[in-house]
Amino acid sequence: MHDLILADLLESPKFFKPNTGHRVIEVYGHGDSKDLQINDFHTTDKTLGTIWSGVNHAPSGKPLLLRLLVCTPRVLDQDIWPLPLSANSLRGLLAALEIPSLFPRAICHHIPIATDFDSFLDNGRFGVILRTNLTHAWQYALAVVYDPEKNTTNGVILGLKGEEVTELLLSVKQTSPKDLACPLALPCILMDKTLDAVVKDAENRRRSLTQICQQLSADGFYHPEIYDEQLQWECDVDLDRAMKLLTGMSDVCAGISAVCMMQKHFIEVLASFLKRWDRERANVASRHMEQRLEMFKQFLHGIESKIIYTRTSVQGQIQTIYTLITQRESRSQAELGKITRRLAELSQRDSTHMRIIAAATPVFLPATFVATFFSTSFFNFQPGGSNHISPWIWLYCHLTTILTALTLFLWWHAMRSERMKTEAALRRQSKLTEQTLQRRNTAAPTELTLVTPRVQVLRPYLSGSEAEVFQKKAKNFIVDDTKCHYLLTRDESSPNSK
């Protein structure tokens, strides 16, 4: 069946970026012997078609066990695609290895996948596709095809970094011939590297969490260096930064959990592939691979338990930081309250002083006014004068006293009038509020509410049938300590309801 999605991918220029630097590793020999020949050479995009053209680079008599194409390594954290191949090279690669179109589609989409497949030529070949994601290290797309007639494994891998390619080739060269005879040797090597990176990442997250817990003094140990003489703990940690770190750590834990879940699926697919490869369970390599898969399961179990602890502890630390932030805000509010009260006291003191000054001003203001008004000197301190005090001093004293008393009286009367107006306004507002609440409490509801004794009172105003229907339509019977209410609904179908 024609794959329209693959056809669109092959026509997309963004999906391909041909490059040099491809490496090919070939292992020749028998699985039960130690005399193996390993060829490692470079190739280009133009010469990829000659790799599976039947050319044998080994001495005569040694069959091919493994041929692996390692495409140009990706740079830093760049994604696997665009592919370092041309569309024609990819099309020829899929046809030569009989790999289904799911492989390039899995590379294009950022979704991890693991599945086995049969050759579309129905010649007995079968293989497995692995596509990882959610990890910065050992992110790859691998396709492995096993030919039972020739006992040969062919594979292609994309997406590894330069140092990862070097480490992978070194591991292949150090693997025993019996294990290399199994087509799962390469997937198990890659899974081993991936799990090792995940274990290190999980441990680093746990150590970072431990450091944050120690800084917050929330690791369950007593730290006397962060307590003062009064046993008052003061946290010097930047809580905002700690919250960001914990939030990021929570996201990483979720990613590691997703990786572990996908690796479990990888193990299931590889176990099914292993059963198909060695149905009689008599091969030593099969038992070795089975043991490695079981070991991977235990690794994943340990990683998951550590991640569960880390994620639970992260949530606890986040709650602790929230509590610390709340406590700091409470202390800040308390300090702000003290400062506010102090300012209020100072303001009240200043207000008292101003009131004293304001009260003293009316006392001296009339005298100042009178003295200015008359502009007359009542005292004579010139030498030779007989009378030092003017006989009109009494007039000054009388006018000053009268005007001072009048000013104080007017000031008192104005203050009293203002106070009475304020009290009257408050009384009116209080009365208005009481009336509003009373109207709300006594307002007729949408549905009719009757007290039981009032039913008999309303009966004379209704016909007998209407009263009976009125009582039969009572709903939502509510009983309290003093009376029974009938919440009645209007019967729209009754002709007398209007």
C-alpha positions as CSV (number, residue, x, y, z in Angstrom):
1,M,0.0,0.0,0.0
2,H,1.3,3.4,-1.0
3,D,2.2,5.6,2.0
4,L,1.1,9.1,1.3
5,I,2.7,10.5,4.4
6,L,6.1,9.1,3.5
7,A,5.7,10.5,0.0
8,D,5.1,13.9,1.5
9,L,8.1,13.6,3.7
10,L,10.4,12.5,0.8
11,E,9.3,15.6,-1.1
12,S,9.8,18.0,1.8
13,P,13.2,19.8,1.6
14,K,13.1,20.6,5.3
15,F,13.3,17.0,6.2
16,F,16.7,16.4,4.5
17,K,20.1,17.9,4.8
18,P,22.7,15.6,3.2
19,N,26.0,15.5,5.0
20,T,29.3,13.6,5.1
21,G,30.8,11.8,8.1
22,H,28.7,8.6,8.0
23,R,30.4,5.6,9.6
24,V,29.9,1.9,8.9
25,I,31.0,-0.9,11.2
26,E,31.0,-4.5,10.0
27,V,31.7,-7.6,12.1
28,Y,32.8,-10.8,10.4
29,G,33.2,-14.2,11.9
30,H,31.3,-17.0,13.6
31,G,29.3,-16.5,16.8
32,D,31.0,-19.4,18.5
33,S,34.6,-18.3,17.8
34,K,36.8,-15.5,19.2
35,D,38.4,-14.8,15.8
36,L,36.4,-11.8,14.6
37,Q,37.2,-9.2,12.1
38,I,35.8,-5.7,12.7
39,N,35.9,-3.1,9.8
40,D,35.2,0.5,10.6
41,F,35.2,2.9,7.7
42,H,33.6,6.2,6.6
43,T,31.3,6.8,3.8
44,T,29.4,9.6,2.1
45,D,25.8,10.1,1.1
46,K,26.6,9.2,-2.6
47,T,28.3,5.9,-1.7
48,L,25.6,4.6,0.7
49,G,24.1,2.4,-2.0
50,T,27.2,0.3,-2.3
51,I,27.2,-0.8,1.3
52,W,24.4,-3.3,0.8
53,S,25.4,-4.2,-2.8
54,G,26.9,-7.5,-1.8
55,V,30.5,-6.3,-1.5
56,N,32.4,-8.3,1.2
57,H,35.2,-6.5,2.9
58,A,36.2,-9.5,5.0
59,P,38.6,-12.4,4.2
60,S,37.1,-15.4,2.6
61,G,35.3,-17.9,4.8
62,K,34.0,-15.4,7.4
63,P,30.4,-14.7,7.3
64,L,28.9,-11.3,8.1
65,L,27.4,-11.1,11.6
66,L,26.6,-7.4,11.9
67,R,26.6,-4.4,9.6
68,L,25.7,-1.0,11.1
69,L,25.3,2.4,9.5
70,V,25.9,5.2,11.9
71,C,24.7,8.5,10.3
72,T,26.4,11.8,10.8
73,P,26.3,12.7,14.5
74,R,24.0,15.5,15.5
75,V,25.4,18.7,17.0
76,L,24.7,19.5,20.7
77,D,20.9,19.4,21.5
78,Q,19.8,19.6,17.8
79,D,17.0,17.2,17.0
80,I,17.4,14.1,15.0
81,W,16.0,15.6,11.9
82,P,16.6,17.1,9.3
83,L,18.2,13.8,8.3
84,P,21.8,13.9,7.1
85,L,20.7,12.0,4.0
86,S,19.1,12.8,0.8
87,A,15.7,11.6,-0.2
88,N,17.1,9.1,-2.7
89,S,19.5,7.7,-0.2
90,L,16.7,7.2,2.4
91,R,14.5,5.6,-0.2
92,G,17.3,3.2,-1.2
93,L,18.2,2.5,2.4
94,L,14.6,1.5,3.2
95,A,14.4,-0.7,0.2
96,A,17.8,-2.4,0.8
97,L,17.0,-3.2,4.5
98,E,13.3,-3.7,3.9
99,I,12.5,-1.3,6.7
100,P,8.8,-0.1,6.8
101,S,7.9,3.6,6.2
102,L,7.2,3.9,10.0
103,F,10.9,4.4,10.6
104,P,11.3,7.8,8.9
105,R,7.9,8.9,10.2
106,A,9.0,8.0,13.7
107,I,12.1,10.1,13.2
108,C,10.1,13.1,12.0
109,H,7.5,13.1,14.8
110,H,8.7,13.7,18.4
111,I,7.0,10.6,19.8
112,P,9.0,7.6,21.2
113,I,8.0,4.4,19.6
114,A,9.0,0.7,19.8
115,T,7.7,-2.0,17.5
116,D,8.7,-5.1,15.6
117,F,7.9,-5.7,12.0
118,D,8.2,-8.3,9.2
119,S,9.8,-7.8,5.8
120,F,7.3,-6.5,3.2
121,L,8.9,-8.9,0.7
122,D,7.8,-11.9,2.8
123,N,11.3,-13.5,2.7
124,G,11.5,-14.3,6.4
125,R,13.3,-11.2,7.5
126,F,12.0,-9.4,10.6
127,G,13.2,-6.5,12.7
128,V,12.5,-3.9,15.3
129,I,12.3,-0.1,15.4
130,L,13.2,2.0,18.4
131,R,12.8,5.8,18.6
132,T,13.6,7.5,21.9
133,N,12.7,11.0,23.0
134,L,12.4,13.1,26.2
135,T,16.1,12.7,26.9
136,H,19.0,15.0,26.1
137,A,21.5,12.1,26.1
138,W,21.3,9.1,23.9
139,Q,18.4,10.2,21.8
140,Y,18.3,8.0,18.7
141,A,16.3,6.3,16.1
142,L,17.3,2.7,15.4
143,A,16.2,0.1,12.9
144,V,17.5,-3.5,13.1
145,V,16.7,-6.2,10.5
146,Y,17.6,-9.8,11.0
147,D,18.1,-12.2,8.1
148,P,17.6,-15.8,9.4
149,E,18.8,-17.4,6.2
150,K,22.3,-15.7,6.4
151,N,22.2,-15.2,10.2
152,T,23.1,-11.5,9.6
153,T,21.9,-8.4,11.4
154,N,21.7,-5.1,9.5
155,G,21.0,-1.8,11.2
156,V,20.9,1.9,10.8
157,I,21.0,4.5,13.6
158,L,20.5,8.3,13.6
159,G,20.6,11.0,16.1
160,L,23.6,10.1,18.3
161,K,26.2,12.8,19.3
162,G,29.8,12.5,18.4
163,E,31.0,11.2,21.8
164,E,28.0,8.8,21.9
165,V,29.0,7.3,18.5
166,T,32.5,6.8,19.8
167,E,31.3,5.1,23.0
168,L,28.8,2.9,21.0
169,L,31.5,1.6,18.6
170,L,33.8,0.9,21.5
171,S,31.1,-1.1,23.2
172,V,30.4,-3.1,20.0
173,K,34.0,-3.9,19.6
174,Q,34.2,-5.1,23.3
175,T,31.1,-7.3,23.1
176,S,31.6,-11.0,23.0
177,P,31.1,-12.8,19.6
178,K,28.3,-14.9,21.0
179,D,26.3,-11.8,22.0
180,L,27.0,-10.1,18.7
181,A,25.4,-13.1,17.0
182,C,22.1,-12.1,18.5
183,P,20.3,-9.3,16.7
184,L,19.4,-7.7,20.1
185,A,23.0,-7.0,20.9
186,L,22.9,-3.5,19.5
187,P,19.5,-2.5,21.0
188,C,20.6,-3.8,24.4
189,I,23.9,-1.8,24.2
190,L,21.9,1.4,23.4
191,M,19.3,0.7,26.2
192,D,22.2,0.1,28.7
193,K,23.7,3.4,27.8
194,T,20.3,5.2,28.0
195,L,19.5,3.7,31.4
196,D,22.9,4.6,32.7
197,A,22.3,8.2,31.7
198,V,18.9,8.2,33.2
199,V,20.3,6.8,36.5
200,K,22.9,9.5,36.6
201,D,20.3,12.2,35.9
202,A,18.0,10.8,38.6
203,E,20.8,10.8,41.1
204,N,21.9,14.3,40.3
205,R,18.3,15.5,40.8
206,R,18.2,13.8,44.2
207,R,21.5,15.4,45.2
208,S,20.3,18.8,44.1
209,L,17.1,18.3,46.1
210,T,19.2,17.3,49.1
211,Q,21.1,20.5,48.9
212,I,17.9,22.6,48.7
213,C,16.6,20.7,51.7
214,Q,19.7,21.4,53.7
215,Q,19.5,25.1,52.9
216,L,15.9,25.1,54.0
217,S,16.8,23.0,57.0
218,A,14.1,20.6,55.9
219,D,16.3,17.5,55.5
220,G,15.4,16.0,59.0
221,F,18.7,16.9,60.6
222,Y,19.6,19.5,63.2
223,H,21.9,22.2,62.0
224,P,23.1,24.4,64.9
225,E,24.9,26.8,62.6
226,I,21.7,28.2,61.3
227,Y,20.2,28.8,64.7
228,D,21.1,31.9,66.8
229,E,21.3,32.1,70.6
230,Q,17.6,32.7,71.0
231,L,16.8,29.6,68.8
232,Q,15.2,31.8,66.2
233,W,15.7,30.4,62.8
234,E,16.3,32.8,59.9
235,C,16.3,31.4,56.4
236,D,18.8,33.1,54.1
237,V,17.8,31.1,51.1
238,D,16.5,32.9,48.0
239,L,13.0,31.4,48.1
240,D,12.0,32.6,44.6
241,R,15.1,30.9,43.1
242,A,14.5,27.7,45.2
243,M,10.9,27.6,44.0
244,K,12.0,27.9,40.3
245,L,14.5,25.1,40.9
246,L,12.0,22.8,42.5
247,T,9.4,23.5,39.8
248,G,12.0,22.6,37.2
249,M,13.0,19.5,39.1
250,S,9.3,18.4,39.2
251,D,9.1,18.7,35.5
252,V,12.4,16.7,35.1
253,C,11.0,14.0,37.4
254,A,7.9,13.8,35.2
255,G,10.1,13.4,32.1
256,I,12.2,10.7,33.8
257,S,9.0,8.8,34.7
258,A,7.9,9.0,31.1
259,V,11.3,7.7,29.9
260,C,11.0,4.8,32.4
261,M,7.6,4.0,31.2
262,M,8.7,4.0,27.5
263,Q,11.8,1.9,28.3
264,K,9.5,-0.7,29.9
265,H,7.7,-0.9,26.5
266,F,11.1,-1.2,24.8
267,I,11.8,-4.2,27.0
268,E,8.5,-5.9,26.2
269,V,9.1,-5.4,22.5
270,L,12.6,-6.7,22.7
271,A,11.5,-9.7,24.7
272,S,9.0,-10.6,22.1
273,F,11.6,-10.2,19.4
274,L,14.0,-12.4,21.4
275,K,11.4,-15.2,21.6
276,R,10.9,-15.0,17.9
277,W,14.6,-15.2,17.2
278,D,15.3,-18.2,19.4
279,R,12.1,-20.2,19.9
280,E,13.9,-23.3,21.4
281,R,15.7,-21.3,24.1
282,A,18.9,-23.2,23.5
283,N,21.1,-20.4,22.4
284,V,23.6,-19.0,24.9
285,A,23.3,-15.5,23.5
286,S,19.5,-15.7,23.9
287,R,19.9,-16.5,27.6
288,H,22.4,-13.6,28.0
289,M,20.0,-11.2,26.4
290,E,17.2,-12.4,28.5
291,Q,19.2,-11.8,31.6
292,R,20.1,-8.3,30.4
293,L,16.5,-7.5,29.8
294,E,15.6,-8.7,33.3
295,M,18.4,-6.5,34.7
296,F,17.0,-3.6,32.8
297,K,13.7,-4.1,34.4
298,Q,15.3,-4.0,37.9
299,F,17.2,-0.8,36.9
300,L,13.9,0.8,35.9
301,H,12.3,-0.3,39.1
302,G,15.1,1.3,41.1
303,I,14.9,4.5,39.0
304,E,11.1,4.7,39.5
305,S,11.4,4.3,43.2
306,K,14.0,7.1,43.4
307,I,11.9,9.3,41.2
308,I,8.8,8.7,43.3
309,Y,10.8,9.7,46.4
310,T,12.2,12.8,44.6
311,R,8.8,13.9,43.3
312,T,7.2,13.5,46.7
313,S,9.9,15.3,48.4
314,V,9.8,18.1,45.8
315,Q,6.1,18.6,46.5
316,G,6.8,18.7,50.2
317,Q,9.6,21.3,49.8
318,I,7.3,23.4,47.6
319,Q,4.7,23.4,50.4
320,T,7.5,24.3,52.9
321,I,8.5,27.2,50.7
322,Y,4.9,28.4,50.5
323,T,4.8,28.2,54.3
324,L,8.0,30.1,54.7
325,I,6.8,32.8,52.3
326,T,3.6,33.1,54.2
327,Q,5.5,33.4,57.5
328,R,7.8,36.0,56.1
329,E,4.8,38.0,54.8
330,S,3.2,37.6,58.2
331,R,6.3,38.9,60.0
332,S,6.5,41.8,57.4
333,Q,2.8,42.6,58.1
334,A,3.5,42.5,61.8
335,E,6.5,44.9,61.5
336,L,4.4,47.1,59.2
337,G,1.7,47.1,61.8
338,K,4.1,48.2,64.5
339,I,5.4,51.0,62.2
340,T,1.9,52.0,61.4
341,R,1.0,52.1,65.1
342,R,4.1,54.2,65.8
343,L,3.3,56.6,63.0
344,A,-0.3,56.8,64.4
345,E,1.0,57.7,67.8
346,L,3.3,60.3,66.4
347,S,0.5,61.7,64.3
348,Q,-1.8,61.7,67.3
349,R,0.9,63.6,69.3
350,D,1.3,66.1,66.5
351,S,-2.4,66.5,66.3
352,T,-2.6,67.1,70.0
353,H,0.0,69.8,69.7
354,M,-1.8,71.4,66.8
355,R,-5.1,71.3,68.8
356,I,-3.4,73.1,71.7
357,I,-2.0,75.7,69.3
358,A,-5.4,76.0,67.6
359,A,-7.0,76.4,71.0
360,A,-4.5,79.0,72.1
361,T,-4.9,81.0,68.9
362,P,-8.5,82.2,69.7
363,V,-7.3,83.4,73.1
364,F,-4.6,85.7,71.8
365,L,-6.2,86.5,68.5
366,P,-8.8,89.1,69.9
367,A,-6.2,90.8,71.9
368,T,-4.0,91.1,68.9
369,F,-6.8,92.4,66.9
370,V,-7.8,95.0,69.5
371,A,-4.3,96.2,69.9
372,T,-3.8,96.5,66.2
373,F,-7.2,98.1,65.8
374,F,-6.6,100.9,68.2
375,S,-2.9,101.2,67.4
376,T,-2.5,103.1,70.6
377,S,0.1,102.8,73.2
378,F,-1.4,102.1,76.7
379,F,2.0,102.2,78.4
380,N,4.4,105.1,78.6
381,F,7.9,104.2,79.5
382,Q,9.5,107.5,78.5
383,P,11.4,109.3,81.2
384,G,9.8,112.3,82.8
385,G,6.3,111.0,82.2
386,S,3.9,111.1,85.2
387,N,1.4,108.5,84.1
388,H,2.9,105.2,82.9
389,I,-0.5,103.6,82.2
390,S,-3.2,105.1,80.1
391,P,-6.5,105.7,81.8
392,W,-8.2,104.0,78.8
393,I,-6.6,100.6,79.6
394,W,-9.9,99.4,81.0
395,L,-11.5,99.8,77.5
396,Y,-8.8,97.5,76.0
397,C,-9.3,94.9,78.7
398,H,-13.1,94.9,78.3
399,L,-13.1,94.7,74.5
400,T,-10.4,91.9,74.6
401,T,-12.4,89.9,77.1
402,I,-15.7,90.3,75.2
403,L,-14.2,89.4,71.8
404,T,-12.3,86.4,73.3
405,A,-15.5,85.1,74.9
406,L,-17.4,85.7,71.7
407,T,-14.8,83.9,69.6
408,L,-14.7,80.8,71.9
409,F,-18.5,80.7,72.0
410,L,-18.7,80.8,68.2
411,W,-16.0,78.1,67.9
412,W,-17.8,75.9,70.4
413,H,-21.2,76.4,68.7
414,A,-19.7,75.5,65.3
415,M,-18.1,72.3,66.6
416,R,-21.3,71.3,68.3
417,S,-23.4,71.9,65.2
418,E,-20.9,69.9,63.1
419,R,-21.1,67.0,65.6
420,M,-24.8,67.0,65.6
421,K,-25.0,66.9,61.8
422,T,-22.6,63.9,61.8
423,E,-24.6,62.0,64.4
424,A,-27.8,62.7,62.5
425,A,-26.3,61.4,59.3
426,L,-25.1,58.3,61.0
427,R,-28.6,57.7,62.5
428,R,-30.2,58.2,59.1
429,Q,-27.8,55.7,57.5
430,S,-28.4,53.2,60.3
431,K,-32.1,53.5,60.0
432,L,-31.9,53.2,56.2
433,T,-29.8,50.0,56.6
434,E,-32.3,48.5,59.0
435,Q,-35.2,49.3,56.7
436,T,-33.4,47.7,53.8
437,L,-32.7,44.5,55.8
438,Q,-36.3,44.4,57.0
439,R,-37.7,44.8,53.5
440,R,-35.4,42.0,52.3
441,N,-36.5,39.7,55.2
442,T,-40.2,40.5,54.7
443,A,-40.2,40.7,50.9
444,A,-42.6,38.2,49.2
445,P,-40.7,35.4,47.5
446,T,-41.3,34.3,43.9
447,E,-43.1,31.2,45.1
448,L,-45.9,31.5,47.7
449,T,-45.0,30.6,51.3
450,L,-47.8,30.0,53.7
451,V,-47.8,29.2,57.4
452,T,-50.1,26.3,58.4
453,P,-52.6,28.3,60.5
454,R,-53.1,30.8,57.6
455,V,-54.4,28.2,55.3
456,Q,-57.7,28.2,57.1
457,V,-57.7,32.0,57.0
458,L,-57.3,32.0,53.3
459,R,-60.0,29.3,52.7
460,P,-63.0,31.7,52.8
461,Y,-61.5,33.7,50.0
462,L,-61.1,30.6,47.8
463,S,-63.6,28.1,46.6
464,G,-63.4,24.7,48.1
465,S,-61.9,23.1,45.1
466,E,-59.3,25.8,44.7
467,A,-58.3,25.5,48.3
468,E,-57.9,21.7,48.1
469,V,-55.9,22.0,44.9
470,F,-53.8,24.7,46.5
471,Q,-52.9,22.4,49.4
472,K,-52.3,19.4,47.2
473,K,-49.8,21.3,45.1
474,A,-47.7,22.1,48.2
475,K,-44.0,21.1,47.7
476,N,-40.7,21.2,49.6
477,F,-42.2,20.7,53.1
478,I,-39.8,22.5,55.5
479,V,-40.0,22.0,59.3
480,D,-38.2,24.2,61.8
481,D,-38.5,24.7,65.6
482,T,-41.5,27.0,65.6
483,K,-43.6,26.6,62.5
484,C,-44.1,24.6,59.3
485,H,-43.8,26.3,55.9
486,Y,-45.4,25.1,52.7
487,L,-43.5,26.2,49.6
488,L,-46.2,26.3,47.0
489,T,-45.8,26.4,43.3
490,R,-48.3,27.9,40.9
491,D,-50.3,25.5,38.8
492,E,-50.2,26.9,35.3
493,S,-52.6,24.2,34.1
494,S,-55.3,25.2,36.5
495,P,-58.0,27.4,35.0
496,N,-58.4,29.3,38.2
497,S,-54.7,29.9,38.7
498,K,-54.9,33.4,37.5
